[in-house]
Amino acid sequence: MNQAALHRLLTSKEGIKGTHPTEDLFNIRLATNLSLIKTLFFSLYPESLKNKIHFHNLLDSMEQLFELRPDELKTLDLKRIEQGNWYQNERLVGMQLYVDRFNKDLNGLVNKLSYLNNLGINFLHIMPITTRPSGESDGGYAVNNYHEIDPKFGTKADFLALTALARSKNILLMLDFVVNHTSDEFSWAKKAKAGDEKYQNYYYTYPDRTIPDEFEKTLPEIFPESAPGSFTHVPEMDKWVMTCFNSYQWDLNYSNPEVFIEMLGNLVKMANMGIDVVRFDALAFLWKKLGTISQNLPEAHQLISLFRLCLQVIAPGVILLAEAIVAPRNIIKYFGEGILEGNECEVAYNASLMALLWNSIATKQTSLLYKSLMEIPAKPNDATWINYIRCHDDIGLGYDDDFIRDMGWNPNAHRKFLLDYYCQGLEWSPAKGLIFMYNPKNGDGRITGSAASLLGLEKALEEKDKVAINLSIAKILMLHGIILSYGGIPVIYMGDEIGTLNDYSFRTNEEHKNDSRWVNRPVQDWKIVDKLKSKKNHSYKIYSGLKKLIQLRKGLPLLADNNNLVLHPSSNSHVFVFERTRESGGLWVVSNFDEETQFLEVAWLFSIGISFGRNPKDLITKKDLVLNEGRLKLSPYQHLWITID
Ligand code: GLC
């Protein structure tokens, strides 16, 4: 039972339920969490007189932050405690979008809520909208302020109006909390530059290269092409500051408890604007230690849990998403382990599934997909995934080398094949992507490009190849069908619902030209949307196919994430089959990753529960399954949602 469940139990007890105003419930929540909060705090910040004072400051600050939480949100918090794991619901379907690129600004987004509603979207990941440096800002992930809305998106009043409207329409909102770093224009950075030591200690600053050199022996480079190294010299203070990402993104020093306390304040004030889910950006990097890669360290987990538990007391209706794009075994740890199980992040990106799906598309094989997914330890019952195929970032090739070897492939050669396949290194490949951050020192590189272009649509349209266009549409729908049924919250990337292609205009944009991820951050083409009704083209087929899948999902309670997922390693190495189980007959999701027709034997289908005596049918086409000489025939990239009577 995680802490949230404990609250539910306590507040449902006779004598507590209904009789206490929200303020008393704060005290109950504090009492429930205090001992864990204290343990975590003093394990990060060893007990000393100074740290005891900081701990008292933390408790005072929590009370003040609770005071600041609007009453409407306090009431929502209570409702959510009663509801339990509301984020595991099958009715949730998300979209990730850039406000300005979607429809100009916040008011423009409001004007398009009916479009989103029509598609079935009720959860929005709104990309950063707060103030950032002019010029390069890593798409707003260099934060000047956590609560001031950048005027290019609108005003704070506009944003509050949007959050209120979303609440009234049951649309959930997610915003990033860029927790690992601030921009070099953030008020603390400015004070540090001006020589204020207190604020220099909010970051990792060093007078010379001695410690930076030590760190760089083990710190991996995140943006080796555009921002090599992990430290930047700041002439104003004549010091080196740690900058793991870009030179203008200064890593916060969480070994300083004041940083934690202030950042908790920033987090709550952001949540208080009406945010339901907070995306903890780059959270694997939160703790730095010499001699390590400074990712996924145990202290980082303790720190995130500390954020989580304080939030549990102040704003329990708000949940955290782990943006940990790390090895599968490490991702799962962000749900919390041991005593902290279920008390870290409620949601994590299923980056493993995402990257493996792209591997299966390129290889037309599902063996690595099965092997890797089956090795991932079970997640806690209270946790769930965000399932996605594309987002604004690159696709990393973080597969387990041993598993690649088990497939009989050489890990380096295999990664090179994937880069070639997706990034125009192979004449025959249908994909048109770009390489992101190629590192000639070790041959590492990542992939970027829009889903449609990576899945062959761009090339097929250029070549006016109808067969290839249809194959690409089938792939797009198949991958989306998987994320819509896999277990977790599916999040569609803006534009993918209409098959948006790569946008090469970043190459001539001063702010974007060094970052090829911008090829997949296009401006939404509303002309295409306007024509959806009249033109039955590829965009229409993708949009209507997706809409149908979304509607289907919402009508199937077994798709709520009740940890009811079973993988069925298929007898056919091109096919991926999983089942969402329930007591009486589940849902089997079948996907053919090959561009050739494939077959599944009836005996094998029977062995996983699909009995032809029980009239299996595909919910997507509403057609009965028919056998072809004792086998189920799957056309290229066919995707089925099978149920039985
Ligand atoms: C996350 C964001 C990415 C950004 C990085 C640094 O990974 O998704 O876009 O560059 O954090 O903030």
Residues whose N, C-alpha, C, O or C-beta is under 5 A from the ligand:
A	BS01	GLC	D138 Y141 F245 D281 A282 D393
